[in-house]
Amino acid sequence: MYKVIKYMGNLMLAVGAMMSFGKLAHASSQPFPSEKGYILGVGSNYNAFAAGKLEINGGPVHELEGSYAANEMGDSVDQFSEGQNLQWGKLSYFAPIFTTNKLSDDTKGENLRHMIDPNEKEVSDIIKGIENLKISPNNKLIINSLHEESGTWSDTAKNTMHKALMTTLLDKNVGDTEAFGINKDSLIKNYEKNHNGQSIDLDPQAVDAQNYFTAAKDQIENISKYYDSFTTKNDSVFNGSVESVNVDHSSSDNNVTINLKNGYTDKPIVVIKLPKNSTNITVNINNMDTTTQKLYGGKDHDKDPWFASYKNAPYIIFNWDGYENEQNINSTWNNPYVFKINGSITGQTNVENSDGSKATVNQLIASRVLNNFPNLEVSGNNYVTFDQADPNNKFTGTVIAPKANVDIANVGQYFLGSVISGKNIRLENNMLSMRVIAGAFDTGNIRGDDLNNLDPNNLGNINSLSYKYDTDEEKTVTDTADESLKNINGNKSQFSDLAVNLSKVNGTYNLYYWFNQDRDNLIKDGSIQAGDTVHKLSTFKIDSLSDGTFTSKGISSLDTLPDREPATQSLNLDVTRTNILHFALVPDGVTPTAENIEDYTTKSFKLNETGKLSVEVPTFFKFNRTDNSNYVKELSLPATNDWGIKYNLDFGFNSELKTASDGYTLLGNDSWSNFTANDNILEPTTVEDINLFSNNNLIDDKLSVKLAFTPKEGITDLDKKQLPLKWVLQLAS
């Protein structure tokens, strides 16, 4: 819907937001939903998410806290038989502990089923009480295949043979969960994007939920590509809370320095590209607010464990572009991942957790670090691992690896973070409370708009226009504004302060604009700095609008009748002049061309100016007799043409009012016609074309036409007779 700015004199300017062109990365185009908490897609809030299989491979895994999802799940070890004293999922905060389509169709699937669904004798003789089940009765399971199977069991079986399972199995499917529900539309769009528009059915009631994980694989891949695109042309990008970022590539000991602005209040966000085979990573963060917070493992803050985390640490996304295979990462990553805060804080700190342990800096910052491996692929059944590290400087942050099998291994120190894989995940280590609580990526305090404003492929959003007209009050037109039209007297010189309103931009850019399709005449209108939200146009003038496109609603027609009052009437057309005004944000130092201007962030607004086209015509008149008995009449037809545009004025005998024969008779200039008289109304005896001015493309504001004829013999008193005419005004084609 168009949004009105103002009338200017007899011209009205209306502005409506049009479709945007160029590389504009709106939230709706991001590969994850716009809802808060899902910038990593459906896998955002799981401690491990595998679009393929998730295998537990430890003997035994004594502690398994957190939340896990995969298309298939299994266990290489019969944990039930080996671990007499173990119990998984004691922290109900992470329930359901498992969300899966099915247990794998092999021994591994049988082992995991034994863990979650022991038989009646084992429950009574070995476990000795439902509270001691291997899966804590405080936790829950979502398993599509068992959900269907349980529907065939009798109530007796549910309360005896399958009592352990029924204590934890939820009456819902994968597609019923919040994560898959909120992500459903995004999953479908990502699948369609990667499969040439082919559709996929995501039905929460379907027994087989494989389609959800098939689409999740595409979403994970596109999310990884999305973050990687931030550093395609630059080593780093960051938002307005960051002063500067430096990445030292001079050696394999990669030093990253992040300088935050003094007194920052908005959350800092940084995306950094690391060079190939980066090792010995040291991340220096300066000017950081080191206030800590408690991350709880449940809602009961008096009983549930908590672990410390930096409250105001920057979000840091590392793009590990150089790692392409398992040899890359497994052979080189056995080095420290060091974080140094404000020049001195590193390694173990004096900050305590609820269990009395001292937090390391890596623990305190782990929830704000994302490690993106867009190019890391594995062959066959090989896996990559990130667990070999310095005990106090573990590999830190969540890992997203769309093309790699990831092993959370037991070969060294565990890393602090979650894992999102487009393939398979293997758990070979205890998933400790600290690991799943402090290491989970903090998706709750960042959303798509934060990243949209940071995206260098979207230098900033041009959201609306603002202006002043004959007042100091500023008016704003946004995509959703709907102002009523108001006829305000004045002139267009009173229209001022036209400005574009922006989302926060990243760096220094120049604003360019052009009219309609005239990219050859780009107009530069000054500089925009990082953090600017308003840019007032200094070069724009209403008079600089191009001709644009002129339209009117139909035609204006008028029948002139004998003795009609008043003596004149007007033919009127409301004519709209439409221009498309395009804006573009272009990086400083770049000179755009007509060919590449739309490669930058662009947005377009439609400008409608409404003016008048009118012609005054007589409703009746008398003929003047000449000396040679001819009768003539010269008519003045004053016109108002606000735009100076071409138009046609047509007229002729009004056969609709008094028909002598079909059609109209042309009168005017040197055309002579014979008439008969009937009740003092002249009727033509011949019929010609109506279009007196047709195709003449008039622009005149002073028209005249001469009517002349010789009366038929016997017709007298012509000064008392009148001529019915039809007038038609329309824009020239």
N, C-alpha and C positions, 0 to 999 in steps of 0.2 A: 504494500500500500504506500502511496506517495505521502510525503510529509511536507507540509506547507511551511515555507519560510515567511514570506510577506508579499503583499501587493506593493508595487513601486509605481506611484502615479496610477496610470491605467494599465500597468503591466504587473502580472502576478508571477512570482518565482516560486515554483514548487520543487522540492528536492526529495527524491526517493532513492533508497539504497538499492543498487542493482546487484546482479551476480558479480562475484569477484573473479578476476582473471589472474593468470600467472601462478607463481608458486606460493599459494597462501595456505598455510597449514592450520586450519581451524581444528578445534578439538574434535569435531565430528569426523575429521579425516585421520585422526590419530589411530594407531592400531590397537587401542584399548578403550574401554568405556570412559565417559566423562565423569562418572561418579568417583568421589573421593575414596582413595584406598586401593585403586586398581591400576596404577601406572605400569605394573608388570603383567597386566592381563589376568587371566583366570588363575595363574599360579602365584599371584602376588602375596598371598597370606599363608601359603604352605611352607613348611620347613624343607620339604623336597617335593617337587612336582615333576613327573615324567610323563610325556605324551605317549611313551611306549610302556616299558615294564619297570617296576620297582622291585628289586630283590634284596632281601635281608640276608647277609652272608657273614654272620659272626657266630662263634661258638663258645658260650652263648653271648648274646647282647643283653647285658644285665639291666641297662637303663635305656628306655626308649620313650622319650617325651616328645611332644610336638604334634604336628598335623601333616599327613602325607597323602598324596593323590597320584594315581597312575591308572592307565588303562587296564593293566594286569599287575597282580602282586603275588609274590611267593617268597619262600624262605628256604635257603639251601640246607639249613640245620633244623632238626626237630627240637625247637626251643623248649617245648613243653616237657620233653623227656630229660633234657640236659640241665635245664635251669630250675632247680627245685624251689629256689627262693626269689626268683625274679617276678616282677609284675610291671607290665608296660602301661603307660598312660595314666599315671596317678594324678597328673595335673589336668583336671577337667576343663580348664580354661581353653585348651587346644582342641577339645572334642569337635568333631569326630577325629580320632587318631588316624583312621584309614578311610579314604574315599576312593572307591575303585569300581570299575565295570565288572571285574570278575577276578577270582583266584586263578592263577595259571594252570593249564591242563597238564600238569606233570607232578613229579614228586615234590617239587618246591611248593606248588599250590596245596598239596596234601599236608605238607608240614605246617604251613601257615593256618590251614583249616584246623589242624589238631590244636594249635595254640589258641584259637578263638572259639572252637567248638568241641571241647573234650567230651568224651562220653559220660554217661551217668555214673558209672563206677569210679572213673577218675575224679569226677567232681566230689563225690562223697568220701572216697577212701584216700585219695592223694592230696587233694586241695584242702579238704576238711573245712568247708565253709565257703559260701559264695563270695564273701568279702576277700578271699585270697585267690581269686581267679587270676590267670595270667594276664588278661586284659582287665584293668581295673573296672569294677562296676560303675565307677564315677564317669567313665569314658563311653564313647559311642563309636559305632561302625556304620558306614554306608557301603554296601556291596550289592550291586544290582542282581547278580546271579543268585546269591543267597536270599535276597529279598523275595525273589520269585519262588525259589524252592521252599521257603518257609511258609508260603501260602498253601502248600499242599500238606502240611503237617497237622496232626490232630492237636487239640489242646493238651492232651496228656503228654504227647511227645515234646511239646514246647516246654512243659513244666518239669520234664525229667531228662530225657536224652539230650535235648538241646537247650536246657535251662541256661547254661553259661552264655551261649550265643544270643539267646533271646533277651538276656539282661542288657546287652550292649547294642544289638542290631536295631537300627532305626527303621521305621516304617516309611521309608522314602528312597528315591533313586538319586543317582548322580545329578541329573538335571534339575532336581528339586532344591539343590543347595543354593545358598545365596551367591556364592562365587560363580557357579555356572549359570545361574539365572540372570544376574546382572551382566555377565559377559556374553550372553547368548547372541545378541545382535552383532556384537563385535566379532565373535567367532565365525558367524556366517559370512560377514563381510570380508574377513581375512581369508577364508577358504575361497570365496568367489574371486578375490583378487589374484590368488596364486593359481587358480585353475580356470582361467579364461572365462570367468563369469558363470561357471557351472555351479549349480545350487547344491546345498546339503541340508538334509532334514535333521533338526535337533528336537527330538520329541522326549520330554522328560518322562513320559509314561512307557517309553519303549524299554523292553527288557535289556536289549543290547545297547549300551551307551558308547560304543566305540566311536561313533561319529563325533561325539563331543571331544574326544581326545585327538581324533584326526584333525579336526578344526583347530584344536589347541596347538598342535604342531605348527600350523601355518601362522597362528597368532604369535607364537614365540619367535619364529623366524622374522616376522615383520617388525616386532618390537625391537629385536636385536639390530635389525637394519636401520630402524628409525633412530635409535641412539647413536649408532655408528655414523649416520649422515651428519650429525652435528659437527664432527671433526674431519669431514672429507677434505676441506680446504684449509683448515686451521688446526694448530696443535691443541687449542683450547677455546672454549666459549664459557662465559659466566654472566651472572646477572648483576644488578646494581649494588648488591651488598658486598661485592668483591672488588678490591682495588686493582689487583693484577694477578696474573698467573705466569709462571716461568717453568718450562720443561727443559732440563739440561740433557742433551743427547750426546754429550761429548765422550761418554764412556758407557760401559754396560752398567755402571753404578748410577742408575737414573735418579736424579734429584728433582723432585717436583716441589715448587714453592708456591703456596697460595697465600696471598696477602689480603686479608679481609679489611673492609673499611672500619675505621674507628666508630664505635657506637652503633653498629648496624642493628636494625630492628627486624627487617625482613629476613627470612631464611636464605642464606647463601646457597647458590647452586653452581656447580662447576662440572663441565664435561671435558675430559682430557684424553688425548690420544697418546698411547705409549708406543715407543718404537719397537721394532722386531726383536724378539728374544730378550725382552727387558728382564733384568735381574737386579737383586740388591736394591729394591725400591725403597727410597726414603721420601716421605711426604712431609714437608715442613708447612705448618699452618700457623700464620702469625696474626696477632690481634684478635684471637678467638676468645669468646666468652666461655669460660670453663665451668660454668654452673652445671651441676649434675642433677639427674632425676632418677627416680626408682622405676624400673620396668618390672611389673608384677607378673607372676605366673598364674594369677587367678584374681577373682573379685574380692576374696576375703583377705584384706590387707594385713590382718592380724596374724594369719596363719600361713598364707601362701608365700613362697620364696620370692625375693626380688633381687635384681641385679642392676648395678649402676650404669648410667649412660650419659653422655654429654647431651644436654638439652638444646644447646644452640650451635652445635657443630654444623659445618656445611654438608650439604648433600654432594657427594663426589661420585661421578660416573667415569670409570676408566674404560676406554675402548682399547682392548688388547688385539689390535688388528694383525700384528705380526705372527701370532701363533696360529698355525694351520694344521698341525697333526699332533698325535700323541707323543711322538719323539721330541717335538719342540718343547712341549710343556713338561713332560716327565723327566727329561734329561737335564733340563736347566732349572726347574723350579724346586730348589732345595735351599733357598736363600731367605734371608730376613725380609719382612714386609714391615718397614719401620714407619711409625708416625711420630713426629716430634711437634709438640704444641708450644707455641710462643717461645721457641728457642731452647727450651730446657726440659719440658715435660715429655718423657718417653719411657718405654718399658713399663715396669710395675710402678703403681702409684700408691698413695696412702688412702685412696678411696675404698671403703669397705662395701661388701655385698652382705646380704642377709645371713649368709652362712659364715661370716667372719673372714672370708677370703679377701685378698687385696686385688682390686681390679687393675688390669693393664690398660695402657692407652688404647691398645687394639680393641679390647673389649668395649671401652667407653665410646669408641667411634664406629664400631662395626655396623650398627644399625643404619648408618648414613652412607655406606659405601656399596657401590654396585660395580661388579667386574663383568664387562660384556665381552664375550668371545664370539664375534660374528662369523669368523672364518675357520674356527677350530673344528676339524673333522677327524673322525676315527675310522679305521678300517675294520671290517668284520666285527668280532666281539671284543675288540680292544676297548680299554677305558682310559680316561685321564684322571689324574688325582692331584689335589692341591694341598695334601696334608703334610708333606715334608717341609718343615719350617723350623725356624728358631722358636723355642718355647715361649719366649716373651714377645716375639714379633711374628705371630702366626699370620698365615695368609688370611686376609681380613676382608669381609664383606660378602654379600650375596653374589653368586655366580649364575649368569644366564648363558647357556651354551646350546643354541638351537640344533647343532649338527653333531654333537658329541655325546657319547656315553660317559657318564661321570661316576667315579668311584669315590665315595666318602670312606676313605681307607683307614686301616688300622696299622699302618706301617710307620707312623711317626706322630707328630703332634697334630691334633685335629685343627681344622681351620674354623674361623668364626664367621658363619654365614649360612644362608639357605642356598638351595640349588634348584634351578629351573632348567630342565633339559627337554629339548624337542625329541630326544631318543630315550635312553634308558638310564636308570640310576641304581647303583649298588651301595647298600649301607653295610659297612664292615666295622662300625665303631659305635660305641655308646653315644646316644644322642642325649647329652646331659642337659639338665635344666638351664644352666647358664648359657649353654650353646644355643638352645632354641629360643630363649627369652632375649638375651642380649644381642645375639647374632642375626635375628630376623630383621629384614629390611623394613625401615619405618615408612610404610606406605600411607599411614594415617594422617600425616601432616604435609603431604605434597599431592598435587593433582595435575591433571592435564593442562590447565590454564597456565600453571607455573612454568611448564616445559614449553608450551606454545609461545610464551613470551621470550623464551631463551633461544628457541630454535633459529639458527642462522639462515635456514632455508625460509624462515618466516621472520624477517628482520623486525617486525612489529606489526601490530594490527591498526589499521585506520578504521576507527569505529564509527565516527559520526562527524557532522559538520556543525559549527556554531556560528552565530552572526549577531549583529546589532542592527536595528532599524529605527531611526527616529527616536531613540531612547537609549539610556545607558544600560537597560536590562538586556542581559545576554540570553539568547534563545538557542536551544540545542536540538538538532534533529538526529535521532538515532534510528537504528533499524526497526525499532518497535514504536517510535513516536507517531502520534496521529493527531496533528493539530487541525483545528477548524479554520476554514478560510475566513479572513477578515479583510474588508475593504478599507485600507489605510491610505488616506490622502497624503500626498508628498511626491517626491521624485527619487529616482534611483540613486542620486548622489548621497542620499541619506542612508543608503545601505552600506554597512562597513563591517570591518573586523571579521571577515570570513576566515574561519580557521578549521583545521582538521584536528580531531581529538584521537589520540593514539594510546595503544597499550605501551607499556614501557619497552623501549628499544634498547638494543645492546650495542653500544659503541657510537660512532659518529657517522651520520648518514645525511644525504641530501634529498630533499623532496622535489620530485618532478611531477608535472601534470601536462595533460594534453586533452584536446577536444575531439570527441567522436573517434574517427579512425585516422586522424591526422598525426600519426606518430613521427612524421618528418619534422614537425614543429614542436619539439619538446621544450617546455618552459621550466627552467630551474628556479626554485623559490626558497633558497636559503638552506641552512644547516640545521640538523636535528641531533641533539646530544643524548647520550645514554641517560635514561630516566625521564626524558621529556615526555609529557603527556598531552601538550597542546602546541600546535604550530600555527601562528597567524600568517596568512598569505599576504605578502607585500606586493605581488605583481598582478593579482587578480582584479579585474574590473568587469562590471556587467557588460560594458560596451565591447569588451574583447571577445564576447561569445561569437562563435561562428554562426553561419546561417542555420546549421542544423537541419532538422526535418520539420516541415510545416504540415499540420493536419487540422482539419475542422470536422465537426460533427455534421456530415451531410452537406446540404445546400440550403440557401435561403431563397424562398420564392414568394411572390406577391401578385395577387390579382387586382388590377385597377378597374373599378366599376364607375359607371357614369354617376355624377353627382355625389360621389363619396367625399366625405369630409374626414380629415383635413385635406388641404390641397396637395400635400406631399406626405409620403411615408418612406420609411427606411428599410432597405434590405440589410440584414446584419448577420455576420458570421463571427463566432468566437474562434480565433485561430491560435493554435498552440505551437510554439516553436520549441522543439526538443533538442537538447544537446546532452551528450554523455561526457561527463567530466571524469577523467581517469587520473588517479594519483599513484605514484610509485616511490618507494623508499629504496635508495641506491647507496651502497657503501661509499664513504668518502674516498676520493681519489679515483673513482671509476667514472668514466664518461659513457653513459648509455647511448645506444643507437636505436633506431626504429626497429631493427631486427631483434634486439635482445631486451628491450625495456620490460617486457612482460615476464622475463626470467626472474625478476625481482618481486618483492612483495607489492602487490597492486590491489587496489579496490576502486570501484567505479560507482558514481552517483549519477542519477538521471536528473537533469534540470529542465523543468517545464516553465516556460514563460507564456502567459496568455495575453494576447492583444486583440484589437478590433479591426475588422474589415467591414465597411458599410458603404452603401450607395443610396443617396436620396433620390427618389423617383416621384414624378407627379401622378396623382390619382385621376385628375381630369384636367383638360386644357381645351382651348379654342384654337381653330386654325385661322391663319391670316390669308386673305385673298390677294393675289398678285394682279398686276395689270393684265396679264394674259389669261386670266380666269383660272390660273392654277392656285391650289391651296397648299400652304406650307406652314410648318411649325418647327422652330428650333428649340430643343429642350436642353436645359442645363441639368447635369446630373452630378452634383458634388459628391466626392468620395472621401472616406477616411481610411487610410491604409497605414496602420502603425508600423508594419514591418517593411513597407515598400516592396511587397512581393507580387508576383504575377497572378492575375485572376481573369476570369471570364464573366462578362455580363451579357446575358441573352434575353431577348424579348421578342414578342410577336403578338399577333391577334389572338385573343383569348377564346379559343373555340370551346373551352369548358363553360364559358359564360354565355356565349351566343354563337352557335355553330352554323356556319354557312356551308362548310364541307369539311372533310377530314384535314387535319394538319393546321399549320399556322401560315399566316402571310407575313412576309418580310417587308418592313417599311424602313426607310432611312436612306440617307445620303442621296444618290441620284436614282434610286429605285422608284418607279412610278407604278401605281396600281389603280385599278378601277373599282369603285365601290357602288353598292346600292344602298338606299336608305330604307330603314324599317323602324318606325317608331323612334325616330331621331337617333338611332344607333347605326353607325356605318358598318356595313358588312362587305367583306371582299368578294369579288367575283372570280379571283384566281388564288391559288394556294402556292406558297413558296416555303423555303427553309426558315425556321425560326431563328437560327443562330446568327444574329447580327454581328456580334463581336467574337464569335467562336474562333479559338486558336490564335487570337490576336495577342494573348498573354499581356493584358493591360497592367500597367503599374500606376497610371495617372490618378491624381486626386481631383482633377477637374475634367469631366467628360461632357461632351455635347453630342447631340444627334439631331439630324434634320429630317423631318417627315415631310414628304411632298407628294402630291398626286393631282391628277386632273379628274374632276368628277364625271361620272357618267351623265350623258345627256338626260336632262329632265330632273336632275337632283338640284335642289335649291336650298337656300337657308343653311348652308354648311356651318355658318358661325354659331348655329344653335345645336349642332349635332356633335356627339362625342364618340370616342373610339375606345372600346374595351381592350386592354392589353394584359399580357402575362409577362412578369419579369422574373428572371432566375439569376442568382449570384452564386458563383462557386470558384474554388481555387483552380488555377490552371493545372492541367495534368503534367 
